[in-house]
Amino acid sequence: MGQSKYGFSKEEKLTGKKKIEGLFRKGSSFYLDAFQVKYKASEEPCHQVLISVPKKTFKRAVDRNLLKRRIREAYRLNKELILKPERNEFFSIAFIYLSKNILTFNEVQDQLIKCLERLDTVVENKK
């Protein structure tokens, strides 16, 4: 539906209190480097993503927004790692930033790629 190779459309954003609560209540998760990744199968026609940077760790909104922009851009450029045409299932995914430091874009991207690869292998192994 709204999933071009390098776009990040409105349909790809995880919104709605019930969907988010369902993901956090019933979803699976794993920790990898600076991220906690929560995921759950979804009936939506594309992967939906939530990006969270805790206010408790980064008090200044400027810092939280910077990190969210970096994570969003890294996801946008590398989401094809979990877009498999032969696999016709989609997920709600939350990327929660856990590091206490502000990482550079390249560091964020490297860690997000690892998370996407691990998510892909976890999903493959569940079959």
N, C-alpha and C positions, 0 to 999 in steps of 0.2 A: 504494500500500500504506500506509505510515505517513506520508503526506505531506499533512497538513492545511495550509491556507493560511498560518497563522501559528505552527505548532508547530515543534519541532525534536526529532523522535523519535529513539529509539535506532537505528532502521534508517538514519537519515540521517547517522550518524557513521561515518566511515571507520575501521575497525578491522581488525586482522589484519596480521601482519608481511608475508605474501606480497602482499596487496593494496597495501599502502603501498610496498613495494619495487618492485612492478610499476609503480606510478604514477611513482615517481621515476626508474626505469630507462627505461621506454618512453613516458612521457607527454611532451606538449608543454608549453611554458611561455612566459610573457611577464612583463615587469616593468611596473608602472604605479604611480606615486607611491610610497607606503610599502609596497607589496606585490609579492611575486613570486607568480604564480598558475601552478600546475601542474595539468594536466587530462589525462584519458584517458577514452576511451569505456568504459562499464561494462555488464555484463549484469544488473546489479541493477535492481529495479523502481522505483528513485528515485535522485536525485542523492545521492552520499555526500561528505561534507565533512570535511577535516582542517584544524585551525587550529594553527599553530605560531608561537611567539614564542621566538627563540633565547636560550638561557641566557648565551651569550657577550656579548650586547648588554645584557641586563637580568639582573643577578646576583641580585636579590631576587625570590623566588617571588611575593611580593605584587604586584609590578609586572607580572610575566608573566601572572599570573592576572587582574589587572584588564584588561589588554589583550585577553586571550582572551575574557573576558566581553563586552567591548565589541564585538569582532569577531563573536562568536557571535550577539549580539543584533541587530547590523546585518544580518547574513546572514538571520536569522530573519524580520526585518521586510521584507526586499527580495528574497527568493528567487524571488518570482513573476516577476522579470525574466528568469529562465532557465527557468521552468516553462512551456513551450509545449505545449498539449494536442495540437496537430497534429504536433509533432515527437515521435516515439515512441522517443527515444534518451536515455540517461542517462549521467552522467559521474561519475568520481571526481575530486574537486577538492581541491587543497591551497592554502590561503592562508597564505603565509609572510610575517610582518611584518618589514620591513627597516629601518624608520625608527629613528633613534637616540633619538628623543623619544617621550614618552608623549602621544599625541594625545587630544583630547577625543572624546566619543562622536560628536558631530556631524561632526568631521573624519574620524573612522574611517568613519562611515556614508557620507559623500560619496565618499570614495576607494573604498570597497567597491562602491558603486553603479556607479562608473566601471568597476571591474574586471568586474562582472557584465555590464554592457552590452558591454564589449569581448569578453568570453568568448562572449556571444551572437552578436556579429557574426562572430567567428572561426569559430564552429561553422557558421553559415549559409554563409559563404564556402567552406567545405571541401566543400559539397555540389555 
